[in-house]
Amino acid sequence: MSVINGDRTDSRRRTAVRAVATAVTMAVVLTTALLAGGLTAPAVAAPPLPQHDSFYQPTEGFESHEPGTILRSREVKLAVMTLLPLNVRSWQLLYRTTDLFGKPTAAVTTVVLPAGADPNRARPLVSLQFYYDSASPDCAPSFVLQQGSGLAGAEGIHSQSELIALAALISQGWAISIPDYEGLDGHLTVAEEPGYMTLDGIRAAERFEPLGLDGTNTPVAMWGYSGGGMGSGWAAEMQPTYAPELNVKGVALGAPTSDVVSLLHVNGSMFSSLVGIGISSLRKAYPKFKEAADRYLTPEGRALMDRTERQCLPRNALTMMFIDYQRLLTIPIADFLAVPEIKEVFDATVLGRNIPTAPIFLYQGVFDEAVPWWTNDRLAQQYCAGGASVVYTRDHLSEHLTLPSLGMGQTFNWLKSRLAPNAPEQVGCRTDNVVSMLADTNALLSQIEINLNATFGALGFPIGPRER
């Protein structure tokens, strides 16, 4: 099996130790500069919300185009906290894709190149699926990452944390695709559709001339955490049949929501908003599910679902803590789950029935309060039994909110190993139980590098190689 060892010289290790000693001081200095820079950042006109932006509306007759066809494009400016511009080149692509019922639809992806990239040079492409986790299209990455999106963009502020991963990928000189994999209507937790939209976002990026990619020869990787891991999981499962021409070298899945029903274990807890977010999205996406759910939801329950689907994750998380959904139903939860129209949809949303052909890196916190560890133990077993190659890392220190940071360095190193020229094949399966993914020296060094790149990027410095 291909394993990330990443041997480093003793000199580099000594240098890294010194870097650790100065990192805190640098962080204080850079944070001060970041705050000061926020006071002087140039003002830009606020972009309209996606629901009011004509760019998001597909052109007439788009249905006749093949999936991945670019329907419209525009250059955009990305920013940290909607205010501080990132020194990258970025565009939005509206492209033809497929919905959960197999019908033509459209979606948007944000594609990014390092500021110093030479578009005449071929490079790998990474599709980064954000965990925006909302049924509202106004929470999509394509909107909240734009400079000047203001308070409306700040509603999806949790997506800003993903800019750290973006900085890591940009530092390698790679091209990035950040798809709105929930589509124009905000379909979270649905079956198959996130995969179609992620894969067609990759197809669109490969066809977009300013990126200078080598078409279907382009080495591709996918990465996502939590809801983004679910989107990446669907893409990994659908790729062999839906987009077999793509040259996918690896897929990193962090604590993916592989079984939506399993989220019910957070009912009544601090994370109980996840139940409402999932049900409101499915209710919005599947007409029969909505009809059945509304028969058993109380008026208060229906009002809550209507409100939830219009809000981004942070507002839902803060206002829906400790809700007991049993009191919003007129029948017991177990009976609700057994309603045929409800059960059919929930069964369809479980990952693991289609086996990926690309190598998988799956990581999960054992103390995860939101995504139960057993769901991804099962996913790893299903993938391996089906012939997939899986490196599965179980972190015994992390929970759901810490694993994105503590697991980033090791995941980044795995992606680098998969996208390296002439990378050896990853074969077979392996499960690693570790105290912490960050306890590995190479992962720690990479995490320090990632954090510094992200900090300098927030200050407007270019990240990545200078090729021209």
SULDAFEN-V299735 format. One record per residue. RES is the residue in one letter. PHI is phi in radians with two decimals (none if undefined). OMEGA is omega in whole degrees, 0 to 359 (NA if undefined). Layout:
BEGIN
((RES PHI OMEGA) (RES PHI OMEGA))
END
This chain:
BEGIN
((M none 174) (S -1.22 182) (V -2.16 179) (I -1.47 174) (N -1.75 175) (G 0.92 182) (D -0.98 180) (R -2.04 178) (T -1.37 178) (D -1.06 180) (S -1.06 181) (R -1.16 179) (R -1.11 179) (R -1.12 178) (T -1.09 181) (A -1.14 179) (V -1.07 177) (R -1.11 179) (A -1.11 178) (V -1.07 183) (A -1.14 182) (T -1.75 187) (A -1.09 182) (V -1.11 179) (T -1.05 179) (M -1.11 181) (A -1.08 179) (V -1.10 180) (V -1.09 183) (L -1.22 177) (T -1.14 176) (T -1.05 178) (A -1.14 179) (L -1.07 180) (L -1.14 178) (A -1.15 179) (G -1.10 180) (G -1.12 181) (L -1.38 184) (T -2.03 180) (A -1.07 182) (P -1.13 179) (A -1.35 176) (V -2.29 179) (A -1.16 180) (A -1.22 176) (P -1.24 177) (P -1.21 175) (L -1.07 182) (P -0.90 182) (Q -1.20 180) (H -2.04 183) (D -1.87 183) (S -1.12 179) (F -1.00 185) (Y -1.38 183) (Q -1.53 183) (P -1.13 180) (T -1.24 180) (E -1.08 179) (G 1.38 182) (F -1.08 184) (E -1.05 183) (S -1.35 180) (H -1.41 178) (E -1.36 180) (P -0.99 181) (G 1.64 178) (T -1.19 178) (I -1.36 180) (L -1.68 183) (R -2.85 177) (S -2.53 175) (R -2.76 176) (E -1.44 181) (V -2.34 175) (K -1.87 177) (L -1.71 183) (A -2.59 172) (V -1.46 180) (M 0.98 180) (T 1.17 191) (L -2.08 187) (L -1.61 186) (P -1.14 174) (L -1.50 181) (N -1.53 178) (V -2.41 170) (R -1.77 185) (S -2.57 181) (W -2.44 168) (Q -1.95 178) (L -2.12 169) (L -1.60 186) (Y -2.38 178) (R -1.39 179) (T -2.55 186) (T -2.29 181) (D -1.62 185) (L -1.19 177) (F -1.76 178) (G 1.41 182) (K -1.75 179) (P -1.10 173) (T -2.65 181) (A -2.27 176) (A -2.62 181) (V -2.13 169) (T -2.18 174) (T -1.77 181) (V -1.92 190) (V -2.36 172) (L -2.18 172) (P -1.03 182) (A -1.04 183) (G -1.65 184) (A -1.27 172) (D -1.61 184) (P -1.16 177) (N -1.51 179) (R -1.77 175) (A -1.27 181) (R -2.75 174) (P -1.20 177) (L -2.19 175) (V -2.03 174) (S -1.63 184) (L -1.86 182) (Q -1.64 180) (F -1.26 175) (Y -1.64 182) (Y -1.45 160) (D 0.82 178) (S -2.61 177) (A -1.52 179) (S -1.64 178) (P -1.15 179) (D -1.32 178) (C -1.76 185) (A -1.15 178) (P -0.94 183) (S -1.03 178) (F -1.60 189) (V -1.21 179) (L -1.50 182) (Q -1.30 174) (Q -1.10 177) (G 1.55 180) (S -1.24 168) (G 1.09 184) (L -1.10 179) (A -1.12 177) (G -1.23 179) (A -1.15 176) (E -1.00 177) (G -1.75 189) (I -1.09 180) (H -1.07 178) (S -1.14 179) (Q -1.10 179) (S -1.11 180) (E -1.28 178) (L -1.14 175) (I -1.14 177) (A -1.13 178) (L -1.06 178) (A -1.08 179) (A -1.08 182) (L -1.21 179) (I -1.10 182) (S -1.06 180) (Q -1.55 182) (G 1.43 181) (W -1.44 169) (A -1.50 184) (I -2.21 170) (S -2.07 179) (I -2.06 186) (P -1.41 166) (D -1.44 190) (Y -1.28 173) (E -1.55 175) (G 1.32 183) (L -1.31 183) (D -1.90 179) (G 1.31 181) (H -1.73 175) (L -1.54 175) (T 1.17 179) (V -1.46 181) (A -1.46 167) (E 1.17 186) (E -0.94 178) (P -1.01 177) (G -1.17 178) (Y -1.01 185) (M -1.24 175) (T -1.16 182) (L -1.17 178) (D -1.26 172) (G -1.12 176) (I -1.15 178) (R -1.01 180) (A -1.11 180) (A -1.07 180) (E -1.13 181) (R -1.62 185) (F -1.48 189) (E -0.98 181) (P -1.02 177) (L -1.36 178) (G 1.16 182) (L -1.39 185) (D -1.61 176) (G 0.95 183) (T -1.28 173) (N -1.37 183) (T -1.08 173) (P -1.15 186) (V -2.18 170) (A -2.31 177) (M -2.27 184) (W -2.60 176) (G -2.83 180) (Y -2.12 177) (S 1.01 176) (G -1.06 175) (G -1.19 174) (G -1.19 176) (M -1.12 178) (G -1.04 179) (S -1.17 178) (G -1.12 176) (W -1.10 179) (A -1.11 179) (A -1.09 182) (E -1.31 184) (M -1.50 187) (Q -1.01 183) (P -1.03 182) (T -1.83 185) (Y -1.56 182) (A -2.43 185) (P -1.16 182) (E -1.32 182) (L -1.25 183) (N -1.62 186) (V -1.44 183) (K -1.63 180) (G 3.11 180) (V -2.35 179) (A -1.78 183) (L -2.07 178) (G -1.74 178) (A 0.69 182) (P -1.18 175) (T -1.35 188) (S -1.56 179) (D -2.56 187) (V -1.10 180) (V -1.06 181) (S -1.09 179) (L -1.13 181) (L -1.10 180) (H -1.20 178) (V -1.58 180) (N -0.94 179) (G 1.44 182) (S -1.79 177) (M -1.07 182) (F -1.72 187) (S -1.14 177) (S -1.04 182) (L -1.07 178) (V -1.14 181) (G -1.11 179) (I -1.09 180) (G -1.15 182) (I -1.16 181) (S -1.11 179) (S -1.21 179) (L -1.14 177) (R -1.10 179) (K -1.31 188) (A -1.52 186) (Y -1.96 182) (P -0.99 181) (K -1.20 177) (F -1.10 180) (K -1.07 181) (E -1.05 181) (A -1.22 182) (A -1.08 183) (D -1.18 176) (R -1.17 187) (Y -1.98 173) (L -1.41 174) (T -1.25 175) (P -0.94 177) (E -1.10 180) (G -1.14 179) (R -1.13 179) (A -1.12 179) (L -1.14 178) (M -1.10 179) (D -1.09 180) (R -1.23 182) (T -1.05 184) (E -1.25 179) (R -1.77 186) (Q -2.08 177) (C -1.45 186) (L -0.95 184) (P -1.02 180) (R -1.15 178) (N -1.11 182) (A -1.11 183) (L -1.37 186) (T -1.74 185) (M -2.14 176) (M -1.16 170) (F 1.13 176) (I -1.29 173) (D -1.72 185) (Y -1.24 176) (Q -1.05 182) (R -1.30 178) (L -1.70 179) (L -2.05 178) (T -1.61 177) (I -2.31 178) (P -1.03 181) (I -0.99 181) (A -1.05 179) (D -1.23 177) (F -1.06 180) (L -1.17 181) (A -1.56 177) (V -1.05 188) (P -0.90 182) (E -1.19 178) (I -1.36 183) (K -1.09 181) (E -1.03 180) (V -1.22 180) (F -1.05 178) (D -1.08 182) (A -1.23 186) (T -1.59 181) (V -1.50 175) (L -1.31 173) (G 2.05 181) (R -1.45 178) (N -1.93 188) (I -1.66 177) (P -1.17 173) (T -1.78 177) (A -1.40 176) (P -1.05 184) (I -2.06 167) (F -2.05 184) (L -1.97 178) (Y -2.35 190) (Q -2.64 173) (G -1.44 181) (V -1.17 180) (F -1.77 180) (D -1.12 181) (E -1.44 185) (A -1.70 182) (V -1.83 183) (P -1.08 182) (W -1.04 185) (W -1.16 180) (T -1.14 181) (N -1.59 164) (D -1.03 180) (R -1.11 180) (L -1.07 179) (A -1.05 180) (Q -1.12 180) (Q -1.14 179) (Y -1.07 182) (C -1.16 179) (A -1.09 179) (G -1.50 177) (G 1.79 178) (A -1.34 175) (S -1.75 186) (V -2.32 165) (V -1.75 185) (Y -1.97 181) (T -1.95 178) (R -1.86 183) (D -1.61 186) (H -1.61 177) (L -1.93 190) (S -1.46 167) (E -2.08 193) (H -1.17 185) (L -1.51 180) (T -1.73 184) (L -1.08 178) (P -0.97 179) (S -1.46 185) (L -1.22 180) (G -1.73 188) (M -1.20 183) (G -1.05 181) (Q -1.18 178) (T -1.12 178) (F -1.03 178) (N -1.10 178) (W -1.14 179) (L -1.08 178) (K -1.08 180) (S -1.16 181) (R -1.30 183) (L -1.69 177) (A -1.18 177) (P -0.99 179) (N 1.01 179) (A -1.09 177) (P -1.16 179) (E -1.18 170) (Q -1.61 182) (V -2.23 176) (G 1.31 182) (C -2.28 178) (R -2.68 174) (T -2.01 179) (D -1.96 172) (N -1.77 184) (V -2.20 175) (V -1.13 177) (S -2.66 177) (M -1.14 180) (L -1.46 181) (A -1.25 176) (D -1.22 185) (T -1.02 181) (N -1.11 178) (A -1.16 179) (L -1.11 179) (L -1.08 179) (S -1.13 181) (Q -1.15 176) (I -1.08 179) (E -1.07 180) (I -1.07 182) (N -1.12 179) (L -1.16 177) (N -1.06 181) (A -1.13 181) (T -1.17 179) (F -1.14 177) (G -1.10 178) (A -1.14 178) (L -1.50 176) (G 1.66 177) (F -1.33 176) (P -1.19 178) (I -1.97 175) (G 1.74 183) (P -1.14 175) (R -1.69 187) (E -1.81 180) (R -2.61 NA))
END
